[in-house]
Amino acid sequence: MQSSARVYVSTLSGAARNRYAMDKAMAQADAKMFDASLDTLEEALVAAPEWARHQALPSVIVQKIGHASTSRLRRVSKLIGAPPGGTAGSFMPATSKTAL
């Protein structure tokens, strides 16, 4: 089943594939699969940095993962231009209206 999902994802447009990756990263964060979520998020951010810059969902995912002090969380936070954990000076916190 895993390989058939990859086939379907590969047929999506670039923007749809990126959005799918964000949704997958959010689902992984909700399931407390923090390392997998950060892996998925980082791959999407690196693959489409211009697209990702205009999305609120990466910040929501980083906030959901929390204040973990890992190099991976710092790296992903740097890619979205916000410090880990949504501390002062970062993007405005995403809301349900701005994230979806």
MOPAC internal coordinates of N, CA, C and O (Angstrom, degrees):
PM7 1SCF
backbone

  N    0.0000 0     0.00 0     0.00 0    0    0    0
  C    1.4439 1     0.00 0     0.00 0    1    0    0
  C    1.5209 1   110.70 1     0.00 0    2    1    0
  O    1.2310 1   120.29 1   142.32 1    3    2    1
  N    1.3239 1   117.05 1   -37.68 1    3    2    1
  C    1.4645 1   121.15 1   179.53 1    5    3    2
  C    1.5229 1   110.93 1   -58.50 1    6    5    3
  O    1.2310 1   119.49 1   135.31 1    7    6    5
  N    1.3212 1   118.57 1   -44.69 1    7    6    5
  C    1.4666 1   120.34 1  -177.73 1    9    7    6
  C    1.5285 1   111.54 1   -69.39 1   10    9    7
  O    1.2310 1   119.37 1   146.44 1   11   10    9
  N    1.3295 1   118.81 1   -33.56 1   11   10    9
  C    1.4560 1   120.04 1   178.09 1   13   11   10
  C    1.5259 1   110.76 1   -68.26 1   14   13   11
  O    1.2310 1   119.88 1   147.41 1   15   14   13
  N    1.3340 1   117.84 1   -32.59 1   15   14   13
  C    1.4671 1   120.87 1   176.39 1   17   15   14
  C    1.5194 1   110.06 1   -63.89 1   18   17   15
  O    1.2310 1   120.19 1   140.30 1   19   18   17
  N    1.3324 1   117.24 1   -39.70 1   19   18   17
  C    1.4614 1   120.77 1   178.30 1   21   19   18
  C    1.5218 1   111.49 1   -63.12 1   22   21   19
  O    1.2310 1   120.20 1   143.59 1   23   22   21
  N    1.3208 1   117.22 1   -36.41 1   23   22   21
  C    1.4614 1   121.06 1   178.74 1   25   23   22
  C    1.5225 1   109.43 1   -63.25 1   26   25   23
  O    1.2310 1   120.25 1   134.28 1   27   26   25
  N    1.3181 1   117.12 1   -45.72 1   27   26   25
  C    1.4602 1   120.45 1  -179.94 1   29   27   26
  C    1.5222 1   111.45 1   -64.79 1   30   29   27
  O    1.2310 1   119.91 1   138.88 1   31   30   29
  N    1.3160 1   117.78 1   -41.12 1   31   30   29
  C    1.4643 1   121.20 1   179.87 1   33   31   30
  C    1.5246 1   110.12 1   -64.25 1   34   33   31
  O    1.2310 1   120.03 1   142.27 1   35   34   33
  N    1.3104 1   117.54 1   -37.73 1   35   34   33
  C    1.4662 1   119.94 1  -178.12 1   37   35   34
  C    1.5238 1   112.28 1   -67.24 1   38   37   35
  O    1.2310 1   119.76 1   162.22 1   39   38   37
  N    1.3250 1   118.06 1   -17.78 1   39   38   37
  C    1.4630 1   120.39 1   178.82 1   41   39   38
  C    1.5347 1   112.71 1   -87.58 1   42   41   39
  O    1.2310 1   120.05 1   172.60 1   43   42   41
  N    1.3231 1   117.50 1    -7.40 1   43   42   41
  C    1.4622 1   121.69 1   179.96 1   45   43   42
  C    1.5264 1   110.97 1   -75.28 1   46   45   43
  O    1.2310 1   121.03 1   -23.83 1   47   46   45
  N    1.3230 1   115.64 1   156.17 1   47   46   45
  C    1.4679 1   119.83 1   173.28 1   49   47   46
  C    1.5270 1   108.30 1   -67.16 1   50   49   47
  O    1.2310 1   120.38 1   -14.74 1   51   50   49
  N    1.3076 1   116.88 1   165.26 1   51   50   49
  C    1.4582 1   120.76 1  -179.05 1   53   51   50
  C    1.5187 1   112.64 1   -57.13 1   54   53   51
  O    1.2310 1   120.09 1   132.89 1   55   54   53
  N    1.3382 1   117.42 1   -47.11 1   55   54   53
  C    1.4638 1   120.94 1  -179.78 1   57   55   54
  C    1.5285 1   111.11 1   -63.76 1   58   57   55
  O    1.2310 1   120.13 1   138.59 1   59   58   57
  N    1.3209 1   117.35 1   -41.41 1   59   58   57
  C    1.4683 1   120.75 1   179.17 1   61   59   58
  C    1.5231 1   110.71 1   -66.59 1   62   61   59
  O    1.2310 1   120.29 1   141.67 1   63   62   61
  N    1.3197 1   117.04 1   -38.33 1   63   62   61
  C    1.4658 1   121.15 1   177.90 1   65   63   62
  C    1.5335 1   110.20 1   -64.43 1   66   65   63
  O    1.2310 1   120.61 1   138.97 1   67   66   65
  N    1.3352 1   116.45 1   -41.03 1   67   66   65
  C    1.4674 1   120.21 1   178.57 1   69   67   66
  C    1.5244 1   110.76 1   -65.58 1   70   69   67
  O    1.2310 1   120.00 1   137.54 1   71   70   69
  N    1.3150 1   117.61 1   -42.46 1   71   70   69
  C    1.4632 1   121.04 1   179.04 1   73   71   70
  C    1.5267 1   110.49 1   -64.60 1   74   73   71
  O    1.2310 1   120.72 1   140.18 1   75   74   73
  N    1.3363 1   116.22 1   -39.82 1   75   74   73
  C    1.4629 1   120.32 1   176.44 1   77   75   74
  C    1.5309 1   109.85 1   -59.24 1   78   77   75
  O    1.2310 1   120.33 1   137.65 1   79   78   77
  N    1.3320 1   116.98 1   -42.35 1   79   78   77
  C    1.4632 1   120.79 1   179.54 1   81   79   78
  C    1.5315 1   110.67 1   -63.08 1   82   81   79
  O    1.2310 1   120.18 1   140.00 1   83   82   81
  N    1.3305 1   117.25 1   -40.00 1   83   82   81
  C    1.4693 1   120.46 1   178.03 1   85   83   82
  C    1.5292 1   110.40 1   -64.50 1   86   85   83
  O    1.2310 1   120.60 1   136.23 1   87   86   85
  N    1.3312 1   116.45 1   -43.77 1   87   86   85
  C    1.4665 1   120.44 1   178.37 1   89   87   86
  C    1.5257 1   111.08 1   -62.78 1   90   89   87
  O    1.2310 1   120.82 1   139.87 1   91   90   89
  N    1.3210 1   116.03 1   -40.13 1   91   90   89
  C    1.4668 1   120.88 1   178.70 1   93   91   90
  C    1.5255 1   110.16 1   -64.91 1   94   93   91
  O    1.2310 1   120.30 1   135.97 1   95   94   93
  N    1.3327 1   117.03 1   -44.03 1   95   94   93
  C    1.4692 1   120.87 1   179.18 1   97   95   94
  C    1.5319 1   110.41 1   -62.78 1   98   97   95
  O    1.2310 1   120.25 1   141.32 1   99   98   97
  N    1.3306 1   117.13 1   -38.68 1   99   98   97
  C    1.4675 1   120.56 1   178.27 1  101   99   98
  C    1.5269 1   110.40 1   -65.60 1  102  101   99
  O    1.2310 1   120.40 1   136.20 1  103  102  101
  N    1.3274 1   116.85 1   -43.80 1  103  102  101
  C    1.4687 1   120.38 1   178.66 1  105  103  102
  C    1.5274 1   110.41 1   -62.11 1  106  105  103
  O    1.2310 1   120.34 1   139.61 1  107  106  105
  N    1.3257 1   116.95 1   -40.39 1  107  106  105
  C    1.4608 1   120.11 1   178.42 1  109  107  106
  C    1.5344 1   110.69 1   -65.23 1  110  109  107
  O    1.2310 1   120.29 1   139.64 1  111  110  109
  N    1.3317 1   117.04 1   -40.36 1  111  110  109
  C    1.4665 1   120.09 1   177.42 1  113  111  110
  C    1.5248 1   110.58 1   -64.06 1  114  113  111
  O    1.2310 1   120.33 1   138.17 1  115  114  113
  N    1.3404 1   116.97 1   -41.83 1  115  114  113
  C    1.4696 1   120.93 1   177.65 1  117  115  114
  C    1.5267 1   111.33 1   -60.70 1  118  117  115
  O    1.2310 1   120.85 1   146.13 1  119  118  117
  N    1.3237 1   115.98 1   -33.87 1  119  118  117
  C    1.4679 1   121.19 1   179.98 1  121  119  118
  C    1.5301 1   112.09 1   -85.91 1  122  121  119
  O    1.2310 1   120.85 1  -172.63 1  123  122  121
  N    1.3449 1   115.98 1     7.37 1  123  122  121
  C    1.4747 1   122.66 1  -179.55 1  125  123  122
  C    1.5255 1   112.58 1    61.78 1  126  125  123
  O    1.2310 1   120.98 1  -151.38 1  127  126  125
  N    1.3120 1   115.73 1    28.62 1  127  126  125
  C    1.4642 1   122.25 1   174.27 1  129  127  126
  C    1.5358 1   106.37 1   -95.53 1  130  129  127
  O    1.2310 1   121.15 1  -114.25 1  131  130  129
  N    1.3333 1   115.40 1    65.75 1  131  130  129
  C    1.4496 1   121.29 1  -168.53 1  133  131  130
  C    1.5248 1   113.85 1   -62.07 1  134  133  131
  O    1.2310 1   119.79 1   137.43 1  135  134  133
  N    1.3165 1   118.00 1   -42.57 1  135  134  133
  C    1.4696 1   120.04 1   179.13 1  137  135  134
  C    1.5222 1   110.99 1   -63.28 1  138  137  135
  O    1.2310 1   120.36 1   134.59 1  139  138  137
  N    1.3218 1   116.93 1   -45.41 1  139  138  137
  C    1.4696 1   120.44 1   178.84 1  141  139  138
  C    1.5199 1   110.57 1   -63.30 1  142  141  139
  O    1.2310 1   120.27 1   140.12 1  143  142  141
  N    1.3325 1   117.10 1   -39.88 1  143  142  141
  C    1.4566 1   121.13 1   179.23 1  145  143  142
  C    1.5245 1   110.77 1   -62.34 1  146  145  143
  O    1.2310 1   120.51 1   134.37 1  147  146  145
  N    1.3178 1   116.63 1   -45.63 1  147  146  145
  C    1.4652 1   119.92 1   179.29 1  149  147  146
  C    1.5220 1   111.31 1   -65.88 1  150  149  147
  O    1.2310 1   120.16 1   143.05 1  151  150  149
  N    1.3311 1   117.31 1   -36.95 1  151  150  149
  C    1.4742 1   120.20 1   176.40 1  153  151  150
  C    1.5244 1   110.31 1   -60.80 1  154  153  151
  O    1.2310 1   120.63 1   130.73 1  155  154  153
  N    1.3261 1   116.40 1   -49.27 1  155  154  153
  C    1.4659 1   121.63 1  -179.06 1  157  155  154
  C    1.5242 1   110.69 1   -62.06 1  158  157  155
  O    1.2310 1   120.85 1   134.47 1  159  158  157
  N    1.3268 1   115.97 1   -45.53 1  159  158  157
  C    1.4623 1   120.90 1  -179.48 1  161  159  158
  C    1.5204 1   111.30 1   -63.65 1  162  161  159
  O    1.2310 1   120.51 1   135.19 1  163  162  161
  N    1.3109 1   116.63 1   -44.81 1  163  162  161
  C    1.4684 1   119.71 1  -179.08 1  165  163  162
  C    1.5235 1   111.40 1   -63.67 1  166  165  163
  O    1.2310 1   120.06 1   138.59 1  167  166  165
  N    1.3162 1   117.50 1   -41.41 1  167  166  165
  C    1.4657 1   120.47 1   177.92 1  169  167  166
  C    1.5267 1   110.86 1   -58.92 1  170  169  167
  O    1.2310 1   120.47 1   136.05 1  171  170  169
  N    1.3332 1   116.71 1   -43.95 1  171  170  169
  C    1.4642 1   120.52 1  -179.68 1  173  171  170
  C    1.5280 1   111.16 1   -67.45 1  174  173  171
  O    1.2310 1   120.21 1   139.77 1  175  174  173
  N    1.3211 1   117.20 1   -40.23 1  175  174  173
  C    1.4670 1   120.72 1  -179.65 1  177  175  174
  C    1.5187 1   111.74 1   -65.96 1  178  177  175
  O    1.2310 1   120.48 1   140.59 1  179  178  177
  N    1.3043 1   116.68 1   -39.41 1  179  178  177
  C    1.4695 1   120.94 1   179.82 1  181  179  178
  C    1.5280 1   110.34 1   -72.82 1  182  181  179
  O    1.2310 1   120.44 1   142.66 1  183  182  181
  N    1.3340 1   116.77 1   -37.34 1  183  182  181
  C    1.4663 1   120.53 1  -178.02 1  185  183  182
  C    1.5281 1   112.35 1   -69.47 1  186  185  183
  O    1.2310 1   120.25 1   147.32 1  187  186  185
  N    1.3259 1   117.13 1   -32.68 1  187  186  185
  C    1.4688 1   120.09 1  -175.98 1  189  187  186
  C    1.5334 1   110.37 1  -142.34 1  190  189  187
  O    1.2310 1   120.04 1  -112.93 1  191  190  189
  N    1.3299 1   117.54 1    67.07 1  191  190  189
  C    1.4729 1   119.37 1  -175.83 1  193  191  190
  C    1.5229 1   113.83 1   -62.78 1  194  193  191
  O    1.2310 1   119.68 1   144.49 1  195  194  193
  N    1.3200 1   118.22 1   -35.51 1  195  194  193
  C    1.4675 1   120.35 1   179.87 1  197  195  194
  C    1.5227 1   110.47 1   -66.43 1  198  197  195
  O    1.2310 1   120.40 1   137.47 1  199  198  197
  N    1.3166 1   116.84 1   -42.53 1  199  198  197
  C    1.4556 1   121.90 1   178.51 1  201  199  198
  C    1.5248 1   110.00 1   -65.41 1  202  201  199
  O    1.2310 1   120.50 1   133.95 1  203  202  201
  N    1.3167 1   116.64 1   -46.05 1  203  202  201
  C    1.4583 1   121.91 1  -175.49 1  205  203  202
  C    1.5217 1   112.24 1   -64.14 1  206  205  203
  O    1.2310 1   120.63 1   149.49 1  207  206  205
  N    1.3132 1   116.41 1   -30.51 1  207  206  205
  C    1.4615 1   120.94 1  -178.21 1  209  207  206
  C    1.5302 1   111.96 1   -60.36 1  210  209  207
  O    1.2310 1   120.06 1   155.33 1  211  210  209
  N    1.3138 1   117.49 1   -24.67 1  211  210  209
  C    1.4606 1   121.87 1  -176.64 1  213  211  210
  C    1.5278 1   112.62 1  -100.67 1  214  213  211
  O    1.2310 1   120.42 1  -169.25 1  215  214  213
  N    1.3166 1   116.80 1    10.75 1  215  214  213
  C    1.4605 1   120.89 1  -177.47 1  217  215  214
  C    1.5190 1   110.72 1  -106.59 1  218  217  215
  O    1.2310 1   120.46 1   -37.91 1  219  218  217
  N    1.3185 1   116.72 1   142.09 1  219  218  217
  C    1.4633 1   121.95 1   177.15 1  221  219  218
  C    1.5230 1   111.77 1   -88.20 1  222  221  219
  O    1.2310 1   120.19 1   155.02 1  223  222  221
  N    1.3226 1   117.24 1   -24.98 1  223  222  221
  C    1.4620 1   121.08 1  -173.21 1  225  223  222
  C    1.5368 1   113.73 1   -60.51 1  226  225  223
  O    1.2310 1   118.19 1   141.80 1  227  226  225
  N    1.3264 1   121.06 1   -38.20 1  227  226  225
  C    1.4649 1   118.16 1   177.98 1  229  227  226
  C    1.5292 1   112.93 1   -56.90 1  230  229  227
  O    1.2310 1   119.88 1   140.15 1  231  230  229
  N    1.3231 1   117.84 1   -39.85 1  231  230  229
  C    1.4689 1   120.49 1   177.85 1  233  231  230
  C    1.5232 1   111.34 1   -65.46 1  234  233  231
  O    1.2310 1   120.52 1   141.74 1  235  234  233
  N    1.3247 1   116.61 1   -38.26 1  235  234  233
  C    1.4630 1   120.82 1   178.31 1  237  235  234
  C    1.5268 1   109.67 1   -62.66 1  238  237  235
  O    1.2310 1   120.63 1   136.97 1  239  238  237
  N    1.3182 1   116.40 1   -43.03 1  239  238  237
  C    1.4700 1   120.74 1  -179.51 1  241  239  238
  C    1.5159 1   110.31 1   -63.87 1  242  241  239
  O    1.2310 1   120.45 1   134.63 1  243  242  241
  N    1.3271 1   116.75 1   -45.37 1  243  242  241
  C    1.4757 1   120.20 1   179.46 1  245  243  242
  C    1.5230 1   109.90 1   -62.19 1  246  245  243
  O    1.2310 1   119.78 1   138.35 1  247  246  245
  N    1.3282 1   118.03 1   -41.65 1  247  246  245
  C    1.4689 1   121.05 1   177.46 1  249  247  246
  C    1.5210 1   110.63 1   -63.16 1  250  249  247
  O    1.2310 1   120.42 1   139.87 1  251  250  249
  N    1.3157 1   116.81 1   -40.13 1  251  250  249
  C    1.4655 1   121.14 1  -178.81 1  253  251  250
  C    1.5335 1   110.66 1   -64.82 1  254  253  251
  O    1.2310 1   120.79 1   142.32 1  255  254  253
  N    1.3132 1   116.09 1   -37.68 1  255  254  253
  C    1.4649 1   120.02 1  -179.98 1  257  255  254
  C    1.5235 1   109.51 1   -67.38 1  258  257  255
  O    1.2310 1   120.82 1   149.43 1  259  258  257
  N    1.3320 1   116.03 1   -30.57 1  259  258  257
  C    1.4503 1   119.33 1   170.54 1  261  259  258
  C    1.5028 1   114.83 1    99.69 1  262  261  259
  O    1.2310 1   122.13 1    22.75 1  263  262  261
  N    1.2748 1   113.52 1  -157.25 1  263  262  261
  C    1.4616 1   121.59 1  -173.23 1  265  263  262
  C    1.5273 1   112.14 1   -92.55 1  266  265  263
  O    1.2310 1   120.02 1  -156.13 1  267  266  265
  N    1.2969 1   117.56 1    23.87 1  267  266  265
  C    1.4626 1   120.33 1   178.75 1  269  267  266
  C    1.5242 1   109.15 1   -57.30 1  270  269  267
  O    1.2310 1   120.80 1   -44.48 1  271  270  269
  N    1.2783 1   116.08 1   135.52 1  271  270  269
  C    1.4595 1   120.55 1  -177.68 1  273  271  270
  C    1.5247 1   108.85 1  -102.99 1  274  273  271
  O    1.2310 1   121.32 1  -104.63 1  275  274  273
  N    1.3030 1   115.08 1    75.37 1  275  274  273
  C    1.4509 1   119.22 1   178.98 1  277  275  274
  C    1.5177 1   109.12 1  -118.36 1  278  277  275
  O    1.2310 1   120.76 1   -25.03 1  279  278  277
  N    1.2967 1   116.16 1   154.97 1  279  278  277
  C    1.4614 1   119.38 1   178.23 1  281  279  278
  C    1.5256 1   110.18 1   -65.10 1  282  281  279
  O    1.2310 1   120.19 1   147.42 1  283  282  281
  N    1.3192 1   117.25 1   -32.58 1  283  282  281
  C    1.4653 1   120.38 1   179.25 1  285  283  282
  C    1.5344 1   110.32 1   -65.59 1  286  285  283
  O    1.2310 1   119.66 1   135.39 1  287  286  285
  N    1.3226 1   118.25 1   -44.61 1  287  286  285
  C    1.4580 1   120.88 1   178.73 1  289  287  286
  C    1.5234 1   110.41 1   -64.08 1  290  289  287
  O    1.2310 1   120.04 1   139.69 1  291  290  289
  N    1.3287 1   117.52 1   -40.31 1  291  290  289
  C    1.4696 1   120.14 1   177.22 1  293  291  290
  C    1.5185 1   110.73 1   -63.20 1  294  293  291
  O    1.2310 1   119.96 1   139.32 1  295  294  293
  N    1.3275 1   117.68 1   -40.68 1  295  294  293
  C    1.4634 1   121.97 1  -179.49 1  297  295  294
  C    1.5241 1   111.08 1   -64.22 1  298  297  295
  O    1.2310 1   120.39 1   134.25 1  299  298  297
  N    1.3292 1   116.87 1   -45.75 1  299  298  297
  C    1.4655 1   120.87 1   179.07 1  301  299  298
  C    1.5264 1   109.81 1   -65.79 1  302  301  299
  O    1.2310 1   120.06 1   138.23 1  303  302  301
  N    1.3136 1   117.49 1   -41.77 1  303  302  301
  C    1.4651 1   120.69 1   178.55 1  305  303  302
  C    1.5215 1   111.09 1   -60.71 1  306  305  303
  O    1.2310 1   120.49 1   141.22 1  307  306  305
  N    1.3082 1   116.67 1   -38.78 1  307  306  305
  C    1.4636 1   120.31 1   177.86 1  309  307  306
  C    1.5298 1   110.74 1   -64.51 1  310  309  307
  O    1.2310 1   120.01 1   142.59 1  311  310  309
  N    1.3299 1   117.59 1   -37.41 1  311  310  309
  C    1.4574 1   121.49 1   179.18 1  313  311  310
  C    1.5256 1   112.03 1   -63.68 1  314  313  311
  O    1.2310 1   120.20 1   146.90 1  315  314  313
  N    1.3296 1   117.22 1   -33.10 1  315  314  313
  C    1.4697 1   119.48 1  -179.96 1  317  315  314
  C    1.5220 1   111.72 1   -95.27 1  318  317  315
  O    1.2310 1   120.18 1   177.37 1  319  318  317
  N    1.3305 1   117.26 1    -2.63 1  319  318  317
  C    1.4554 1   120.40 1   176.43 1  321  319  318
  C    1.5130 1   114.27 1    77.80 1  322  321  319
  O    1.2310 1   120.31 1  -151.57 1  323  322  321
  N    1.3182 1   117.01 1    28.43 1  323  322  321
  C    1.4615 1   120.82 1   179.38 1  325  323  322
  C    1.5183 1   109.58 1  -137.75 1  326  325  323
  O    1.2310 1   120.25 1   -38.31 1  327  326  325
  N    1.3320 1   117.13 1   141.69 1  327  326  325
  C    1.4615 1   118.70 1   176.42 1  329  327  326
  C    1.5201 1   111.21 1   -68.19 1  330  329  327
  O    1.2310 1   119.75 1   -26.05 1  331  330  329
  N    1.3268 1   118.07 1   153.95 1  331  330  329
  C    1.4619 1   121.24 1   179.61 1  333  331  330
  C    1.5194 1   111.44 1   -57.78 1  334  333  331
  O    1.2310 1   120.92 1   -37.88 1  335  334  333
  N    1.3170 1   115.85 1   142.12 1  335  334  333
  C    1.4474 1   120.80 1   175.43 1  337  335  334
  C    1.5150 1   114.86 1    80.03 1  338  337  335
  O    1.2310 1   119.66 1  -176.41 1  339  338  337
  N    1.3334 1   118.25 1     3.59 1  339  338  337
  C    1.4556 1   120.64 1   177.09 1  341  339  338
  C    1.5147 1   113.85 1    66.36 1  342  341  339
  O    1.2310 1   120.16 1  -138.55 1  343  342  341
  N    1.3238 1   117.31 1    41.45 1  343  342  341
  C    1.4623 1   120.56 1  -179.22 1  345  343  342
  C    1.5140 1   110.65 1   -73.09 1  346  345  343
  O    1.2310 1   120.72 1    -7.50 1  347  346  345
  N    1.3039 1   116.23 1   172.50 1  347  346  345
  C    1.4630 1   121.80 1  -177.42 1  349  347  346
  C    1.5159 1   110.73 1   -56.00 1  350  349  347
  O    1.2310 1   121.10 1   -36.14 1  351  350  349
  N    1.3144 1   115.50 1   143.86 1  351  350  349
  C    1.4542 1   120.82 1   179.72 1  353  351  350
  C    1.5186 1   113.41 1    92.55 1  354  353  351
  O    1.2310 1   120.14 1   177.22 1  355  354  353
  N    1.3176 1   117.34 1    -2.78 1  355  354  353
  C    1.4584 1   120.20 1   179.69 1  357  355  354
  C    1.5211 1   109.37 1   -92.33 1  358  357  355
  O    1.2310 1   120.79 1     7.02 1  359  358  357
  N    1.3161 1   116.10 1  -172.98 1  359  358  357
  C    1.4542 1   120.51 1   174.13 1  361  359  358
  C    1.5238 1   108.65 1   -58.29 1  362  361  359
  O    1.2310 1   121.16 1   -23.74 1  363  362  361
  N    1.3153 1   115.38 1   156.26 1  363  362  361
  C    1.4717 1   119.04 1   172.76 1  365  363  362
  C    1.5246 1   107.44 1   -58.91 1  366  365  363
  O    1.2310 1   120.15 1   -37.44 1  367  366  365
  N    1.3212 1   117.33 1   142.56 1  367  366  365
  C    1.4627 1   119.07 1   178.94 1  369  367  366
  C    1.5252 1   110.29 1   -58.24 1  370  369  367
  O    1.2310 1   120.82 1   -43.71 1  371  370  369
  N    1.2878 1   116.04 1   136.29 1  371  370  369
  C    1.4600 1   121.46 1   178.99 1  373  371  370
  C    1.5209 1   108.86 1   -73.19 1  374  373  371
  O    1.2310 1   121.26 1   -33.87 1  375  374  373
  N    1.2958 1   115.20 1   146.13 1  375  374  373
  C    1.4523 1   121.72 1   176.00 1  377  375  374
  C    1.5131 1   108.69 1  -116.24 1  378  377  375
  O    1.2310 1   120.40 1    -4.50 1  379  378  377
  N    1.3135 1   116.84 1   175.50 1  379  378  377
  C    1.4597 1   119.31 1   179.18 1  381  379  378
  C    1.5252 1   110.10 1   -62.53 1  382  381  379
  O    1.2310 1   119.23 1   151.63 1  383  382  381
  N    1.3385 1   119.08 1   -28.37 1  383  382  381
  C    1.4547 1   121.51 1   178.87 1  385  383  382
  C    1.5221 1   111.52 1   -74.25 1  386  385  383
  O    1.2310 1   119.86 1   140.43 1  387  386  385
  N    1.3339 1   117.87 1   -39.57 1  387  386  385
  C    1.4572 1   119.35 1  -176.06 1  389  387  386
  C    1.5153 1   112.40 1   -86.27 1  390  389  387
  O    1.2310 1   119.53 1   160.28 1  391  390  389
  N    1.3092 1   118.49 1   -19.72 1  391  390  389
  C    1.4653 1   121.10 1  -177.13 1  393  391  390
  C    1.5106 1   112.82 1   -84.39 1  394  393  391
  O    1.2310 1   119.75 1   156.36 1  395  394  393
  N    1.2959 1   118.09 1   -23.64 1  395  394  393
  C    1.4624 1   119.48 1  -175.59 1  397  395  394
  C    1.4903 1   111.99 1  -116.15 1  398  397  395
  O    1.2310 1   120.10 1   180.00 1  399  398  397

